Amino acid sequence: MKNIDCANCSAKIEKKIQELPEVDDCILTFATRQLRVYSSEGTKLLPKMQEIADKIEPGTIIEVREEGKPADANSNDKHAHDLPELIAGGLLFIVGELLSHSMPQISAICFVIAYLILGREVLLTALKNMKTGHVMDENFLMSLATIGAFCVGQFGEAVGVMLFYRVGEAFEHRAVEKSRSQIMEAVDLRPETVLLDENGTVREVPAGSAVVGNIVEIRPGDRIPLDGVVVEGESRIDTSPITGEPVPVSVKVGSQLTSGCVNTSGLLKMRVEKELSESMVTRILDSVENAAASKPQAERFITKFARVYTPFVVALAAATAIIPSLITGNWSHWIYTALTFLVISCPCALVLSVPLAFFSGIGAGSKKGILFKGGIALENLKAVKTVVMDKTGTITKGNFVVQTILPAGTASEQEILQIAAACETASTHPIGISIVSAAKDQKLVIEKPAEIEEISGKGIHARLSQGEVLCGNRKLLTEFNVDCGAYDENGAVTTVYISVNGKLAGTIQIADTIKPEAKDAIRSLKSMGIRSAMLTGDGEAAAEAVAAEVGIDNVYAKLLPADKLEILQKLRAENGSAMFVGDGINDAPVLAGADVGAAMGSGADAAIEAADVVFMTSSMDAISEAIKIARSTGAISNQNVVFALAVKALVMILGLMGIASMWLAVFADTGVAILCVLNSIRILYKK
């Protein structure tokens, strides 16, 4: 939508379109100027919707958004003529004030001309709206208040109030546009063009025209335009725009590249793996826009409250004008007081304050690699009392690493590792891969077995230069009558036994690696008064060892996916609102069942799809960061509402006491709206 700059009007447009019989649902997001209409009629409804918009806010344009194109954050030209009118009206107002005592007739003429320049659009819009029955909008109320001021002889005040109102509106518009563009620029990292390499010839083409398999050149300093894989060159990549992590990542041939990151050093050539519509930059933009359209309960409440607030204040103004005047006979004073009430009866500051606060919170999260899928997720997250986590891939890295090599005979640690790696060369099991990786890291020569047999669930039986070799669990060696001695298995690690020619040569202990930030992340949650729990399908010894190291409060091991959901519900009943963090396919039901489900960005697509929040960094630090953003967002939203209502109530009280002027009433309307906007975007700059 173009040219819509009134939050209260957007709420009215949304309500009227929702009432159309052909419409199943409608969501108008003022923060992104997106109108989503769910109807089988499709674009046939455009004329009806345009008619509704014209009646409520003239000049608003509803148009079908092009596929893949974001909402235009700067598509508003209604205020292009503001400055000339404000200058002309302001000068005439000053002249009128200067001549008010010496030349009252000329002063009055200056005031009338100034009023017509400044209030022309307001008056015309109010007249148009009266014809369609929309009399409770800000244009009608401002017209009534200022014309009333003329009627009671307050010429200068009427013009001054209209001038102040127009200045406030211009500043409010500018503040909203600035905050909107700041948030959208932070998340819209999509490129306009890419450098397409065609057999050595490089040419610039629109990013949307690049297809899977194309080779794209990325120069030092360029933002990676699409998701792909490096086919030529080496460099370091700044991933902070996507993950929020400031540490550069080295890439070479075969490395995956994520769109939105920045190439900091060498020239790269990349093969496109995903087109623009499917690349990470588009997914992030879509996620933020969709999130903004998901309205929290606080926003829905304040929109309903605004519908009651304005009629109530107008009724109060009418009562103030009539009842005290009949008692005191001072009609001029009480009518003037009633006019101040009319000025502050517009609920724009209230209707604007909540959605913009949540939109800013969503934008702040995206800057740190945290994708909130809606204002509801933020609203629920601030109330979380317990964070429940899966172990593998969430608390641990999900990749097995060789921890210890224990020789049992004359063979050295390196010889044992060489023998095990030779047996595991063809293995796709994480444990086998970790053994081969450890041997390669030590630059050991890995022999190719003369014979090899994989025994399901137990290990490998192979023939090497050393003779007959067994590499697997204790059951494998027992099956071949190999004495394993008095080796006690440590439940916190996986033990691989190696025997050569029927004698135990040694053991290799392998364990999943705990994420380095895990301990600090749990400590941070505890400092926020949040309990932690771990759910895992692993054995009790391994689970207890991980929990003890990072400081988790409760541990539940040997669980099936259905068990995880049952325990989550139990924890929620005991402690209150619960958040679940996971990354696997089997975590999807628990993610969907939690008050807030969060998925690691490196996890399975099913988990990411089911989650309310996605941590692009896959870092545990993001958990407490997300909760802090949610709490800050909720606090700012509450501050805006309380501040707006308190100032308006105060001005009403001062008006009844004969202290407040219409000037102060204008501040209570547009001035408060500006301050709420500025308070909302504060979260974007919090460290």
C-alpha positions as CSV (number, residue, x, y, z in Angstrom):
1,M,0.0,0.0,0.0
2,K,1.2,3.5,-0.8
3,N,0.5,6.8,0.9
4,I,-0.8,5.4,4.1
5,D,0.7,7.2,7.1
6,C,-2.0,7.0,9.8
7,A,-1.9,3.9,12.1
8,N,-5.4,4.4,13.3
9,C,-6.7,4.7,9.7
10,S,-4.9,1.5,8.7
11,A,-6.7,-0.3,11.6
12,K,-10.0,1.1,10.3
13,I,-9.3,0.0,6.7
14,E,-8.3,-3.5,7.9
15,K,-11.6,-3.8,9.9
16,K,-13.7,-2.6,6.9
17,I,-12.1,-5.0,4.4
18,Q,-12.5,-7.9,7.0
19,E,-16.3,-7.1,6.9
20,L,-16.6,-7.7,3.2
21,P,-18.6,-10.9,2.7
22,E,-16.0,-12.2,0.1
23,V,-13.1,-11.9,2.5
24,D,-12.1,-14.8,4.8
25,D,-9.5,-12.7,6.6
26,C,-7.4,-9.5,6.2
27,I,-4.3,-8.3,7.9
28,L,-3.0,-4.7,7.2
29,T,0.5,-4.3,8.7
30,F,1.2,-0.5,9.1
31,A,4.9,-1.1,9.9
32,T,5.5,-2.7,6.4
33,R,2.6,-1.3,4.5
34,Q,1.5,-4.8,3.6
35,L,-2.1,-5.7,3.1
36,R,-2.8,-9.5,3.1
37,V,-6.2,-10.5,2.0
38,Y,-7.4,-14.1,2.1
39,S,-10.2,-14.6,-0.4
40,S,-11.2,-16.8,-3.4
41,E,-12.0,-13.6,-5.3
42,G,-8.3,-12.6,-5.7
43,T,-7.6,-9.3,-7.5
44,K,-11.3,-8.9,-8.3
45,L,-11.7,-7.3,-4.9
46,L,-9.2,-4.5,-5.6
47,P,-11.8,-1.9,-6.6
48,K,-13.9,-2.5,-3.4
49,M,-10.8,-2.4,-1.2
50,Q,-9.6,0.8,-2.9
51,E,-13.0,2.4,-2.4
52,I,-12.8,1.6,1.4
53,A,-9.2,3.0,1.6
54,D,-10.3,6.2,-0.3
55,K,-13.1,6.8,2.2
56,I,-11.0,6.3,5.3
57,E,-7.6,7.8,4.2
58,P,-7.9,9.6,0.8
59,G,-4.8,9.2,-1.4
60,T,-4.1,5.7,-0.3
61,I,-3.2,3.4,-3.2
62,I,-3.7,-0.4,-3.0
63,E,-1.7,-2.3,-5.6
64,V,-0.7,-5.9,-6.2
65,R,2.8,-6.5,-5.1
66,E,5.1,-8.1,-7.7
67,E,6.4,-11.6,-6.9
68,G,9.7,-11.4,-5.0
69,K,9.5,-7.6,-4.5
70,P,9.5,-6.3,-1.0
71,A,7.1,-3.7,0.3
72,D,8.4,-0.3,-0.7
73,A,9.4,1.3,2.6
74,N,9.6,4.8,1.0
75,S,6.4,4.7,-1.1
76,N,4.7,7.8,0.3
77,D,4.5,11.1,-1.5
78,K,1.6,12.7,0.5
79,H,3.9,14.9,2.4
80,A,5.9,16.3,-0.5
81,H,4.1,19.7,-0.3
82,D,4.4,19.9,3.5
83,L,7.5,22.2,3.7
84,P,6.2,25.0,1.4
85,E,2.9,25.1,3.2
86,L,4.5,25.1,6.6
87,I,6.8,27.9,5.7
88,A,4.1,30.1,4.1
89,G,1.6,29.4,6.9
90,G,4.3,29.9,9.6
91,L,5.3,33.3,8.2
92,L,1.7,34.5,8.0
93,F,1.1,33.3,11.6
94,I,4.1,35.3,12.8
95,V,2.9,38.4,10.9
96,G,-0.5,38.0,12.4
97,E,0.8,37.7,15.9
98,L,3.0,40.8,15.5
99,L,0.1,42.9,14.1
100,S,-2.5,41.5,16.5
101,H,-2.5,44.6,18.8
102,S,-1.6,47.4,16.4
103,M,-3.6,46.3,13.3
104,P,-6.2,43.7,14.4
105,Q,-8.1,43.7,11.1
106,I,-4.9,42.9,9.0
107,S,-3.9,40.5,11.6
108,A,-7.2,38.6,11.3
109,I,-6.8,38.5,7.5
110,C,-3.3,37.0,7.9
111,F,-4.6,34.4,10.4
112,V,-7.4,33.4,8.0
113,I,-5.1,33.0,5.0
114,A,-2.6,31.1,7.1
115,Y,-5.3,28.8,8.4
116,L,-6.5,28.1,4.8
117,I,-3.0,27.3,3.7
118,L,-2.2,25.0,6.7
119,G,-5.7,23.5,7.1
120,R,-6.9,23.2,3.5
121,E,-6.1,19.5,3.2
122,V,-7.4,18.8,6.7
123,L,-10.7,20.6,6.0
124,L,-11.2,19.1,2.6
125,T,-10.5,15.6,3.9
126,A,-12.9,16.1,6.9
127,L,-15.7,17.2,4.4
128,K,-15.1,14.2,2.2
129,N,-15.2,11.9,5.2
130,M,-18.4,13.4,6.6
131,K,-20.2,12.5,3.3
132,T,-19.2,8.8,3.9
133,G,-20.0,8.8,7.6
134,H,-16.4,8.8,8.9
135,V,-16.7,11.7,11.4
136,M,-14.5,10.4,14.2
137,D,-11.1,10.8,12.4
138,E,-8.3,13.2,13.2
139,N,-9.2,15.5,10.3
140,F,-12.7,16.1,11.4
141,L,-11.7,16.5,15.1
142,M,-8.9,19.0,14.3
143,S,-11.2,20.9,11.9
144,L,-13.9,21.1,14.6
145,A,-11.4,22.1,17.3
146,T,-9.7,24.9,15.3
147,I,-13.0,26.3,13.8
148,G,-14.4,26.3,17.3
149,A,-11.4,28.3,18.4
150,F,-12.2,30.9,15.7
151,C,-15.8,31.0,17.0
152,V,-14.7,31.9,20.5
153,G,-12.3,34.6,19.2
154,Q,-9.0,32.7,19.5
155,F,-7.8,33.4,15.9
156,G,-4.1,33.2,16.7
157,E,-4.6,30.0,18.8
158,A,-6.6,28.3,16.0
159,V,-3.9,29.0,13.4
160,G,-1.1,28.2,15.9
161,V,-2.7,24.9,16.8
162,M,-3.1,23.9,13.1
163,L,0.5,24.9,12.5
164,F,1.8,22.9,15.4
165,Y,-0.4,19.9,14.4
166,R,0.9,20.0,10.8
167,V,4.5,20.3,12.1
168,G,3.9,17.4,14.5
169,E,2.4,15.3,11.7
170,A,5.4,16.0,9.4
171,F,7.8,14.9,12.2
172,E,5.7,11.9,13.1
173,H,5.7,10.9,9.4
174,R,9.4,11.3,9.2
175,A,10.1,9.4,12.4
176,V,7.9,6.5,11.2
177,E,9.5,6.4,7.7
178,K,13.0,6.5,9.2
179,S,12.3,3.7,11.7
180,R,10.5,1.6,8.9
181,S,13.4,2.1,6.5
182,Q,16.1,1.3,9.2
183,I,14.4,-2.0,10.0
184,M,13.8,-3.0,6.4
185,E,17.3,-2.1,5.4
186,A,18.7,-4.2,8.2
187,V,16.8,-7.3,6.9
188,D,16.6,-6.7,3.1
189,L,20.0,-7.9,2.0
190,R,18.9,-9.0,-1.5
191,P,21.1,-7.9,-4.4
192,E,19.7,-6.1,-7.4
193,T,22.4,-7.6,-9.8
194,V,24.9,-10.4,-9.9
195,L,28.2,-10.8,-11.9
196,L,27.5,-13.7,-14.2
197,D,30.6,-15.6,-15.5
198,E,30.0,-17.2,-18.9
199,N,33.1,-19.0,-20.1
200,G,35.4,-16.3,-18.7
201,T,33.2,-13.4,-19.9
202,V,31.7,-11.5,-16.9
203,R,28.5,-9.4,-17.3
204,E,26.1,-7.8,-14.9
205,V,22.6,-9.3,-14.9
206,P,19.5,-8.9,-12.6
207,A,19.8,-11.2,-9.6
208,G,16.4,-12.7,-10.2
209,S,17.5,-14.0,-13.6
210,A,20.4,-16.2,-12.2
211,V,19.5,-19.9,-12.2
212,V,20.9,-23.0,-10.5
213,G,24.2,-24.0,-12.1
214,N,25.2,-20.5,-13.1
215,I,28.7,-19.3,-12.2
216,V,28.8,-16.0,-10.3
217,E,31.8,-13.9,-9.6
218,I,32.1,-12.3,-6.1
219,R,34.7,-9.6,-5.7
220,P,36.4,-8.6,-2.4
221,G,33.9,-6.4,-0.5
222,D,30.9,-7.7,-2.4
223,R,27.9,-9.1,-0.6
224,I,27.2,-12.8,-1.6
225,P,24.1,-12.5,-3.8
226,L,22.7,-16.1,-3.8
227,D,23.2,-19.3,-1.9
228,G,25.9,-21.5,-3.6
229,V,29.2,-23.4,-3.4
230,V,32.7,-22.1,-4.1
231,V,34.2,-23.5,-7.4
232,E,37.3,-21.2,-7.6
233,G,39.3,-19.1,-5.1
234,E,39.8,-18.8,-1.4
235,S,38.7,-16.0,0.9
236,R,37.3,-15.1,4.3
237,I,33.6,-14.4,4.8
238,D,32.0,-12.0,7.2
239,T,28.8,-13.8,8.2
240,S,27.6,-11.2,10.8
241,P,24.8,-9.8,8.5
242,I,23.1,-13.3,8.7
243,T,24.3,-14.9,11.9
244,G,25.3,-11.8,14.0
245,E,28.7,-13.5,14.6
246,P,31.6,-11.1,14.1
247,V,34.3,-13.8,13.5
248,P,35.2,-14.2,9.8
249,V,35.0,-17.7,8.3
250,S,37.5,-19.1,5.8
251,V,36.2,-20.6,2.6
252,K,37.8,-22.5,-0.3
253,V,36.7,-24.7,-3.2
254,G,33.7,-26.8,-2.1
255,S,32.7,-24.5,0.8
256,Q,29.0,-23.5,1.0
257,L,28.2,-19.8,0.7
258,T,25.2,-18.2,2.2
259,S,23.7,-15.1,0.6
260,G,23.8,-11.9,2.6
261,C,27.3,-12.6,3.9
262,V,30.2,-10.4,2.8
263,N,33.3,-11.5,0.9
264,T,36.2,-9.7,2.7
265,S,39.4,-10.6,0.9
266,G,39.9,-12.9,-2.2
267,L,38.1,-13.2,-5.5
268,L,35.6,-16.0,-5.5
269,K,33.6,-17.9,-8.2
270,M,30.5,-19.6,-7.0
271,R,28.1,-22.0,-8.5
272,V,24.5,-21.0,-7.8
273,E,22.7,-23.7,-5.7
274,K,19.5,-21.7,-5.0
275,E,17.7,-19.0,-7.0
276,L,17.0,-15.6,-5.5
277,S,13.4,-16.6,-4.4
278,E,14.8,-19.5,-2.4
279,S,18.1,-18.0,-1.1
280,M,18.7,-17.1,2.5
281,V,18.4,-13.3,1.9
282,T,14.8,-13.8,0.6
283,R,13.9,-16.2,3.4
284,I,15.0,-13.7,6.0
285,L,13.1,-10.9,4.4
286,D,9.9,-13.0,4.0
287,S,10.3,-14.2,7.6
288,V,10.5,-10.6,9.0
289,E,7.5,-9.4,6.8
290,N,5.5,-12.4,7.8
291,A,6.4,-11.8,11.4
292,A,5.2,-8.2,11.3
293,A,1.9,-9.5,10.0
294,S,1.5,-11.8,12.9
295,K,-0.1,-9.5,15.5
296,P,0.4,-10.0,19.2
297,Q,-2.5,-9.9,21.7
298,A,-1.3,-6.5,23.0
299,E,-1.7,-5.0,19.5
300,R,-5.1,-6.5,19.0
301,F,-6.2,-5.2,22.4
302,I,-5.0,-1.6,21.8
303,T,-6.7,-1.5,18.4
304,K,-10.0,-2.5,20.0
305,F,-9.4,-0.1,22.9
306,A,-8.9,2.8,20.3
307,R,-12.4,2.2,18.9
308,V,-13.8,3.0,22.3
309,Y,-11.4,5.7,23.4
310,T,-12.2,8.3,20.7
311,P,-16.0,8.2,21.1
312,F,-15.6,8.3,24.9
313,V,-13.3,11.4,24.8
314,V,-15.6,13.2,22.2
315,A,-18.6,12.5,24.5
316,L,-16.6,13.9,27.4
317,A,-15.8,17.0,25.3
318,A,-19.5,17.5,24.6
319,A,-20.4,17.1,28.3
320,T,-17.6,19.5,29.2
321,A,-18.8,22.2,26.8
322,I,-22.5,22.0,27.9
323,I,-22.8,21.0,31.6
324,P,-20.4,23.4,33.3
325,S,-21.5,26.2,30.9
326,L,-25.1,25.8,32.0
327,I,-24.0,26.0,35.6
328,T,-21.5,28.9,35.4
329,G,-22.7,30.7,32.2
330,N,-19.0,30.9,31.1
331,W,-19.6,29.2,27.6
332,S,-16.4,30.6,26.0
333,H,-14.1,29.0,28.7
334,W,-15.8,25.6,28.7
335,I,-16.1,25.3,25.0
336,Y,-12.4,26.1,24.6
337,T,-11.7,23.4,27.2
338,A,-13.9,21.0,25.3
339,L,-11.9,21.8,22.1
340,T,-8.7,20.7,23.8
341,F,-10.3,17.4,24.4
342,L,-11.2,17.0,20.8
343,V,-7.6,17.6,19.8
344,I,-6.3,14.7,22.0
345,S,-9.1,12.3,21.2
346,C,-7.3,10.9,18.2
347,P,-5.7,7.5,19.2
348,C,-2.9,7.5,16.7
349,A,-0.1,7.4,19.3
350,L,-1.8,4.4,20.9
351,V,-2.4,2.5,17.8
352,L,1.1,3.2,16.4
353,S,3.1,2.5,19.6
354,V,2.5,-1.3,20.1
355,P,3.0,-2.6,16.5
356,L,6.1,-0.5,15.9
357,A,7.6,-1.7,19.2
358,F,7.2,-5.3,18.1
359,F,8.4,-4.6,14.6
360,S,11.5,-3.0,16.0
361,G,12.0,-6.1,18.2
362,I,11.8,-8.4,15.2
363,G,14.3,-6.2,13.3
364,A,16.7,-6.1,16.3
365,G,16.5,-9.9,16.4
366,S,17.3,-10.3,12.7
367,K,20.4,-8.1,13.0
368,K,21.7,-10.6,15.5
369,G,20.8,-13.7,13.5
370,I,17.5,-14.4,15.4
371,L,14.4,-14.8,13.3
372,F,11.2,-14.3,15.1
373,K,8.2,-15.7,13.2
374,G,5.8,-13.2,14.6
375,G,4.9,-10.7,17.3
376,I,3.1,-13.5,19.1
377,A,6.4,-15.4,19.5
378,L,8.0,-12.3,21.1
379,E,5.0,-11.8,23.3
380,N,5.2,-15.4,24.5
381,L,8.9,-15.5,24.8
382,K,9.0,-12.7,27.4
383,A,6.9,-14.8,29.7
384,V,9.1,-17.9,29.5
385,K,10.1,-19.5,32.9
386,T,11.8,-22.7,31.7
387,V,14.1,-23.3,28.7
388,V,14.0,-27.0,27.7
389,M,16.7,-28.2,25.3
390,D,17.6,-31.2,23.2
391,K,21.3,-32.3,23.8
392,T,22.7,-33.3,20.4
393,G,23.1,-30.3,18.1
394,T,21.8,-27.8,20.7
395,I,24.0,-28.1,23.7
396,T,26.6,-30.2,21.9
397,K,28.0,-29.6,18.4
398,G,26.5,-32.9,17.1
399,N,29.8,-34.1,15.7
400,F,31.8,-36.9,17.5
401,V,35.5,-36.2,18.3
402,V,38.2,-38.6,19.5
403,Q,38.9,-37.8,23.1
404,T,41.3,-40.4,24.4
405,I,43.4,-43.3,23.0
406,L,44.3,-46.0,25.6
407,P,46.9,-48.6,24.4
408,A,46.5,-52.1,26.0
409,G,49.7,-53.7,24.7
410,T,52.8,-52.7,22.8
411,A,51.1,-50.6,20.1
412,S,51.4,-46.8,20.4
413,E,48.4,-44.4,20.3
414,Q,49.2,-43.4,16.7
415,E,49.4,-47.1,15.7
416,I,46.0,-47.8,17.3
417,L,44.5,-44.8,15.5
418,Q,46.0,-45.9,12.2
419,I,44.5,-49.4,12.5
420,A,41.1,-48.1,13.5
421,A,41.1,-45.5,10.7
422,A,42.0,-48.2,8.1
423,C,38.9,-50.2,9.3
424,E,36.6,-47.1,9.2
425,T,37.7,-45.7,5.8
426,A,34.4,-46.6,4.1
427,S,32.2,-45.9,7.1
428,T,29.4,-43.3,7.1
429,H,28.7,-43.6,10.8
430,P,29.6,-40.4,12.8
431,I,31.9,-42.4,15.0
432,G,33.8,-43.9,12.1
433,I,34.1,-40.5,10.4
434,S,35.5,-39.0,13.6
435,I,38.2,-41.7,13.8
436,V,39.3,-41.1,10.1
437,S,39.3,-37.3,10.7
438,A,41.5,-37.7,13.7
439,A,44.0,-39.8,11.7
440,K,44.0,-37.3,8.9
441,D,44.5,-34.4,11.3
442,Q,47.7,-36.2,12.5
443,K,48.7,-36.8,8.9
444,L,48.9,-40.6,9.4
445,V,49.1,-43.0,6.5
446,I,45.8,-44.9,6.3
447,E,46.1,-48.4,4.9
448,K,43.5,-49.8,2.6
449,P,42.2,-53.2,4.0
450,A,42.7,-56.4,2.0
451,E,39.4,-57.6,3.2
452,I,36.6,-55.8,5.2
453,E,33.3,-56.9,6.6
454,E,30.8,-54.7,8.5
455,I,29.0,-56.5,11.3
456,S,25.7,-54.6,11.8
457,G,25.4,-53.0,15.3
458,K,28.8,-54.2,16.4
459,G,31.7,-52.9,14.2
460,I,34.2,-53.9,11.5
461,H,36.1,-57.1,10.8
462,A,39.1,-56.5,8.5
463,R,42.4,-57.9,7.3
464,L,45.3,-55.4,7.4
465,S,49.1,-55.8,7.1
466,Q,49.2,-56.4,10.8
467,G,46.8,-59.4,10.5
468,E,43.2,-59.9,11.5
469,V,41.7,-56.8,13.0
470,L,38.5,-56.1,14.9
471,C,37.2,-52.5,15.5
472,G,33.9,-52.0,17.2
473,N,32.1,-52.3,20.5
474,R,32.6,-54.8,23.3
475,K,30.0,-57.2,21.9
476,L,32.1,-57.5,18.7
477,L,35.2,-58.6,20.5
478,T,33.2,-60.9,22.8
479,E,31.7,-62.6,19.7
480,F,35.3,-63.3,18.4
481,N,36.4,-64.5,21.9
482,V,38.8,-61.6,22.5
483,D,39.4,-60.9,26.2
484,C,38.7,-57.2,26.8
485,G,40.2,-57.3,30.3
486,A,39.0,-55.1,33.1
487,Y,38.2,-52.0,31.0
488,D,35.3,-50.2,32.5
489,E,33.2,-48.2,30.1
490,N,32.5,-44.6,30.9
491,G,28.9,-43.9,30.1
492,A,29.7,-40.3,29.2
493,V,31.8,-41.4,26.1
494,T,31.5,-44.1,23.4
495,T,34.3,-46.7,23.6
496,V,35.7,-48.3,20.5
497,Y,37.7,-51.5,21.0
498,I,40.6,-52.5,18.7
499,S,42.0,-56.0,18.6
500,V,44.8,-57.4,16.4
501,N,45.1,-61.2,15.9
502,G,42.8,-62.0,18.8
503,K,44.5,-59.7,21.4
504,L,43.2,-56.4,22.6
505,A,45.4,-53.6,21.3
506,G,43.7,-50.7,22.9
507,T,40.5,-48.5,23.1
508,I,39.5,-45.2,21.6
509,Q,37.1,-43.0,23.6
510,I,34.8,-40.8,21.5
511,A,32.4,-38.1,22.6
512,D,30.2,-35.4,21.2
513,T,31.7,-31.9,21.8
514,I,29.9,-29.5,24.1
515,K,29.6,-26.1,22.5
516,P,32.1,-23.6,24.0
517,E,29.5,-21.1,24.9
518,A,27.1,-23.6,26.5
519,K,28.2,-23.0,30.1
520,D,28.0,-19.1,29.8
521,A,24.6,-19.4,28.1
522,I,23.1,-21.5,30.9
523,R,24.6,-19.1,33.5
524,S,23.0,-16.2,31.6
525,L,19.6,-17.9,31.7
526,K,20.0,-18.5,35.5
527,S,20.8,-14.8,36.0
528,M,17.5,-14.0,34.3
529,G,15.6,-16.3,36.7
530,I,15.0,-19.0,34.1
531,R,15.3,-22.7,34.8
532,S,16.9,-25.1,32.3
533,A,16.2,-28.7,31.5
534,M,17.7,-31.2,29.0
535,L,15.8,-33.9,27.1
536,T,17.7,-36.5,25.2
537,G,17.5,-40.0,23.9
538,D,21.1,-40.7,25.0
539,G,22.0,-42.8,28.0
540,E,21.8,-41.4,31.5
541,A,25.6,-41.4,32.1
542,A,26.3,-39.3,29.0
543,A,23.4,-37.0,29.6
544,E,24.3,-36.4,33.3
545,A,27.9,-35.7,32.3
546,V,26.9,-33.0,29.8
547,A,24.4,-31.5,32.2
548,A,26.9,-31.4,35.1
549,E,29.5,-29.7,32.9
550,V,27.3,-26.9,31.6
551,G,25.1,-26.5,34.8
552,I,21.7,-27.6,33.6
553,D,19.1,-27.9,36.4
554,N,17.1,-31.0,35.2
555,V,18.1,-33.9,33.0
556,Y,15.8,-36.5,31.3
557,A,17.6,-39.3,29.4
558,K,16.6,-42.3,27.3
559,L,13.6,-40.5,25.9
560,L,11.5,-41.2,22.7
561,P,10.1,-38.2,20.8
562,A,6.7,-38.7,22.4
563,D,8.3,-38.8,25.9
564,K,9.9,-35.4,25.2
565,L,6.5,-33.8,24.6
566,E,5.0,-35.4,27.8
567,I,7.9,-34.1,30.0
568,L,7.7,-30.6,28.4
569,Q,4.0,-30.4,29.4
570,K,4.9,-31.6,32.9
571,L,7.6,-28.9,33.2
572,R,5.2,-26.3,31.9
573,A,2.6,-27.3,34.5
574,E,5.2,-27.1,37.3
575,N,7.1,-23.9,36.4
576,G,5.0,-22.0,33.9
577,S,5.6,-21.0,30.3
578,A,8.2,-23.2,28.6
579,M,10.5,-22.8,25.6
580,F,11.9,-25.8,23.7
581,V,15.1,-25.5,21.7
582,G,16.0,-28.3,19.3
583,D,17.4,-29.1,15.8
584,G,16.3,-32.6,14.8
585,I,13.4,-34.0,12.7
586,N,12.2,-35.8,15.8
587,D,12.1,-32.4,17.7
588,A,9.3,-31.0,15.4
589,P,6.4,-32.3,17.6
590,V,7.9,-30.8,20.8
591,L,8.8,-27.5,19.0
592,A,5.1,-27.2,17.9
593,G,3.8,-28.2,21.4
594,A,5.9,-25.7,23.4
595,D,4.8,-22.1,24.3
596,V,7.7,-21.0,22.2
597,G,9.6,-23.4,19.9
598,A,13.1,-22.4,18.8
599,A,15.3,-24.2,16.2
600,M,19.0,-24.1,15.5
601,G,19.6,-22.8,12.0
602,S,21.9,-25.7,11.2
603,G,19.1,-28.1,12.1
604,A,16.6,-30.1,10.0
605,D,14.1,-28.3,7.8
606,A,11.2,-29.9,9.6
607,A,12.4,-28.4,12.9
608,I,13.0,-25.0,11.4
609,E,9.5,-25.1,9.9
610,A,7.8,-26.0,13.2
611,A,9.7,-23.4,15.3
612,D,8.5,-19.9,16.3
613,V,12.1,-18.7,16.5
614,V,15.1,-19.7,14.4
615,F,18.7,-19.1,15.7
616,M,20.8,-18.6,12.5
617,T,24.0,-18.8,14.5
618,S,23.1,-22.2,16.0
619,S,24.7,-20.7,19.2
620,M,23.3,-21.2,22.6
621,D,24.0,-17.5,23.4
622,A,21.1,-16.7,21.1
623,I,18.6,-18.2,23.6
624,S,19.2,-15.6,26.3
625,E,19.6,-12.9,23.7
626,A,16.2,-13.7,22.2
627,I,14.6,-13.6,25.6
628,K,16.2,-10.2,26.4
629,I,14.9,-8.8,23.1
630,A,11.5,-10.1,23.8
631,R,11.5,-8.6,27.3
632,S,12.8,-5.3,26.1
633,T,10.1,-5.2,23.3
634,G,7.3,-5.9,25.8
635,A,8.7,-3.2,28.2
636,I,8.9,-0.6,25.4
637,S,5.4,-1.5,24.2
638,N,4.0,-1.1,27.7
639,Q,5.9,2.2,28.2
640,N,4.4,3.6,25.0
641,V,0.9,2.7,26.0
642,V,1.2,4.0,29.6
643,F,3.0,7.2,28.4
644,A,0.4,8.0,25.7
645,L,-2.5,7.4,28.1
646,A,-0.9,9.2,31.0
647,V,-0.1,12.3,29.0
648,K,-3.6,12.5,27.4
649,A,-5.2,12.0,30.8
650,L,-3.0,14.7,32.4
651,V,-3.8,17.2,29.6
652,M,-7.5,16.5,30.2
653,I,-7.2,17.1,33.9
654,L,-5.2,20.3,33.3
655,G,-7.8,21.4,30.8
656,L,-10.6,21.0,33.3
657,M,-8.5,23.0,35.8
658,G,-8.2,25.8,33.1
659,I,-4.4,25.3,32.8
660,A,-3.9,23.3,29.6
661,S,-4.1,25.1,26.2
662,M,-4.8,23.6,22.8
663,W,-1.1,23.8,22.1
664,L,-0.5,21.3,24.9
665,A,-3.3,19.2,23.5
666,V,-1.6,19.0,20.1
667,F,1.6,17.8,21.9
668,A,-0.5,15.2,23.6
669,D,-1.5,13.9,20.2
670,T,1.3,14.2,17.6
671,G,4.1,14.9,20.1
672,V,3.4,11.8,22.1
673,A,3.2,9.8,18.8
674,I,6.7,11.0,17.8
675,L,8.2,10.1,21.2
676,C,6.6,6.6,21.1
677,V,8.1,6.1,17.6
678,L,11.6,7.1,18.9
679,N,11.2,4.9,22.0
680,S,10.2,2.0,19.8
681,I,13.3,2.0,17.6
682,R,15.6,2.3,20.7
683,I,15.7,-1.5,20.8
684,L,17.6,-1.5,17.4
685,Y,20.6,0.1,19.1
686,K,20.7,-1.9,22.3
687,K,23.9,-3.9,22.6
